């Protein structure tokens, strides 16, 4: 059972959680249970995921985090490949992840993590994925930086009243302002992650002073999602007061998949955790500038990972657009239509003409 307390997520039996003055260390397993280009059975994926959870626990992690996909309301079938992973087009990759992880997959991982005494949660990549995870009973949410303006999904998360961790990555400062303001207005427990969406990211481009900038700007606990190799930057971020440290976690950087190449092995993760817990000081050559930057290497992801509003079902002319009739889907650059942040402005409007499922929603077709 998870107990919620102000500024704290705690498992009573382990005394672990996000607490003031302590660093909450997350092993980002993501999709690293997929380790080969060839499809494997769900049973093999489940066994891989359990092994990674067990090793993360042994390495000193407070929590394990995965990524949950639901291709139905996440990815339109366009042949587009992300710059950070040339191994598969996005639609096939998301479809494979969806098929590999039915509801029972996540339920079993949650049960196993609870048994080991480590917090389990996941980043949903769409509202449908979040609804799946809500059935699993995750104790908190993580929003990837590509989804900070997906108000179809964010609205659902807000209704659950659970703590939420937001990654800033491929976002402009004004977009971070907007999502933080959204959750503050509904009194959500919010944690913000500094992140550079480059895979891997050289240490000199991490701009760790963004951590201090975010603290001053929002008055929130700020963490660091680290895509660099090695432990130095993560430990330095903890020195600067980062309350959450998140690092990708894998058996080997030589495995096939999107994130293995930027992951820590269990042995490396153990060393990082020990240095964080011992308060070891690490001085970097360059901490950057105290602001939120968006580098060109991050901006290239935006057209692929941002979302547009589309019909989530066939909609008849004269029908009122309710939440369940609207999806926010990738890739925005290819879909057209209204961006996902227009969701609230579309709710309650009337369709002037009929729409087929997945047809883009624009103001021209609304009364």
N, C-alpha and C positions, 0 to 999 in steps of 0.2 A: 504494500500500500504506500502511495506517495502522499506526504503531508505538505500542504502549502502554507507558507508563512511569509510575512512581509519581507521582501528582499531576499528570499531564501527558498530553495527547493531542496527538500531533504528526504532521504530514505532513513527512517528511524533506526533500522538495524545496523546501518553502516556509517551514520553520521556524515554522509557525503551530500554535497549539494552546492548550489551557488550561494555563497555567503560573503558578507562584507569582510574584507581583509584577507580573504583566501582566494587562491586561484583554482578555478574549476577547469579541469583538463578533459578535453573531449577527443576521443579517437574517432576520426571521421572515416568510417569504413566505406560510406557511400555505396558504390556499386562494385566494390573490389572483391565481392564474392564471385563475380564473373571474371574468369582468369584465362579463358581460351577463346580463340576466334570462332570455334565450332560451338554450336548449341550443346548444352548439357542438360541433364534432367533437373527438375526442381529439387529432387532429393539431394543431388550433388551440390547445387547452389546453397541449399539449407545447411548442409554439413560444412561447407566452406565458411558460411557466415557465422555459424556457431564456433568454429575454430578461431575465427578472428575476434569474436566477442570474448572468448576465454583468454586469448593472448593479450587482448587489451586490458582485461581485468588484472592479469598477472603483471602487466607493464606499468600499472599504477594509474590508469585512467579512471576518472570519476564517472564517465559516461561514454557510451558508444552512440554514434549517429550514422544513419543510413540516408539514402535518397529514394523516395517513392514516386513512381511514375504511374500515370493512367492515360494511355495514349488517346483514349476516347475524347477527352476534353483538354488535351495538352498540345498535341502536335498535328498540324495538317500535313497531308502527304505531298510534300514538295521535296525534290531531290536536292538537299542542301547539307553541306558538311561543315562542321565547326572547325575553326582554326586550331583548337587545342587537341583534336582527336580525328585523325584522318582514317581511322580504321573502319568507320561505318557512317552512312548518312544518318541524319538525325531521326528520321521517321523509323527506319529499321532499328536503330539503337533504342529508341523509346519503346517501340513495339516489343522488342526482345525483353527489355526490363519489365514491362507490364506483364507479359506472359510468364516470366520467370518467378513472379512474386504475387501469387494470389493472396487473398485476405489471410488464409491459413498460414502462409509463410510468415507474415508479420506477427501474427498471433503467437506462433511458436517461438519466434525470436524474442518477443517481449517476455514470454513466460520463462525462457531460458536465461535471459539477462536478469530478471527478478530473482531467479533461483541462485544466480551467482552473486547477487548483491551489487549490480552495476546499473546505472540509469540507462534506459533505452529510449531513444527518440529518433525522429527522421525528418528530413526536409521534404515536404510534399511539393510536387512540381505543378499542381493544379488543384482546383477545388475538389475534383473527384478523388484525387490522391489524399487530400486532407480529410475528406469524409471517410475514406477507408481507414486512415490512421486513427480517426476519432473512435471508430468501432474497436480498434485494437486497445485503446486506452492510453495513448501517449500522454505524459505529464506536462509537456510543453511543446512549443512550436519553434521551428527554425525556418526563416524566409531567406531563400537564396537571393543574391543581388539582382538576378535577372527578373525577379518577380516582385520587387518593392512597389511596383505600381499596378499589380494585378489585384484590383479591388474586388473582383469576383471572389477570389480565394481569401483575401484579407478580411472581407466582410464576414465570411464564414468563421474564420479564426477568431475574430473579435467576439462573436456570439458565444464562444466556448469559455471565455474569461480565463484562459490559461496564460501563463507566462510565455513571452515570445522573444526570440533572439533574431535580430535582423542583421543581415550582411549588407555592407555598403558597396562593395566591389565595383561593378560596372555602372555606378550611378553618379549623376551630377549632384552637387550639394543641395540644390533646390529640391531634388527628388527625395533625398534623405530627409530634409526638413518636412516634406509633405507626409511621408509615412510615419515619422516619429510623432508629428502633430496629430495624425489620425488616431494612433493608439493612446497617446497621452489624454486626448479628449474623452476617451471611454475608460480612463483609469486602469489601463492594462499595465501589468508588470513587464517592462521593456528592457532589453539588453541590446546594445548596439555593437556590431563587430566591424573593426577596421579590417579591410581586405583589399588586396591588389589582385585583380583577375588576370593574372599572367601565369603561365604554367610551363616550366617553373619560373619563379620570379627571382631575379638577382637581388641579393641583399641590399645593394645600393639603391634599388628602386622601391623599397618597401615603405619609405616615408613614415616611419614609426611615430613621428610627432603628430600625426593625425589622431593618435590615441588621446593625447592631451587636448588637442583642438576639439574633439568630440565631447570630452568630459566637460570642458568649459561651456560649450555651445548648448548642450542639452541637459546637463546635470544628471546624467544617467551612468550606470555602470557600463564600461566599455571593454570589449575583448578584442582579440586578434586572431583572425583566421589566416594561417600562414601557409603560403604556397612556395616558400623558398626551400632549398635543400639544407639539411643540417638542423641543429637545435639552437644555434647562437641567436638568431633573430627572435625566436619564441621566448627564450630566457630573457633577452633584453627587453622584450615587450612586457613580460611579467615584472621586471625591475621597474618599469615605468608605471606600473599600477594596473595593467590589464587584468580584469577579473575573470576572464575566460580565455583559455588558449585552446585552439582547435588545429589539429594537424591530421592530414590524410594518413591512413594506416593500412599496410599491406604486408603480405608475406615476403614479397620481393618486388623491386622496381623493374624487373625483367618480364613480368607477367603481361599478358595481353589485356588491354582495356584502357579506358580514358584517363584514369587517375593514378595508376600504379607508379608511373614514372616520377610523380611528385610526392610519393608517399614515404613515410618512415617505416622501417622494419620494426618488429617488436623489440629487438635489442636496442635500436637507436631511440625508440620511444621511451624505454625504461631509463636511459641516461638523461634524456630531456626532463622527464618527470622528477628524477632525483635532484637535478640541478635547480629546478623550480622550487621544489619543496625545501631544499637546503638554503634557498635564498642566495645562490651563487650570483655574483655580479659579473656581467659581461658588458664591455664597452665597445660599441660599434664605431666604425670610422665615420659613418654618415647616418644621422637620424632624420634627415630631410627637413621639411619646413612645416610649420604649424598651420596646416590648412588641409582641405580635402582635394586631392588631385584626381583627375581622370586621364590616364595616359592613352595615347593612340592605340597601343597594343590591347588595351581594355575596351576601347570604344568599338573595335571591330566586332565584338561579340553582340553589341546591342541590337543590330537589325535581325540577328538570328534568335536571340533569347527574349527580347521584348514581345509583348502580346497585343493582338487586336481582338476586338469584340466581334463574335460571329453568332449566328443562330445556332442554338444548341439542339434544336429540333425543327421540323417543318413548322412554319408559322403562317397562319392564314391572315389574309388582309382583314384589317379591323381588330386584330387581336392586340391585347395589352401585353407589353413586354414585362414579364415577371422574372425574378432571378433565375428560376430553374430553366427558363427558355434561352438564357444567354451563357455562352462560354467565352473565356479569354484564352486565346490560343496562339502558339508560335507557328511560323516566324512572321513577325509584324511586317517586315520589309516586303514579303511576298503576298501577304493576305490583303493588305490595304484595309480600308474601313477605319473605324474609330479606334484609337488606342485604348488599352484596358483601363486607364485612369478615368475614362469617361463613363464608367459603369453606372455610377449614381445618377448621372444626368440622363441616362437612357431608360432607367427603371420607370415604369408607369406610362411611358410613351406608347402611342398606337402605331402599328404598322400600316402604312398606306397601301402596300401591296403584299402579296404572299412572298415568303422567303423559304428557300430550301435549306435543310440542315447544312451548316458550315458556310453559308453565304455571309459575306461581310455585312456588318451593320453600319449604316451611315445615317447622318441626319436627314439626307435627302429622302429617305424612304420612311421617315417617321413624322407623325403629326404631333 
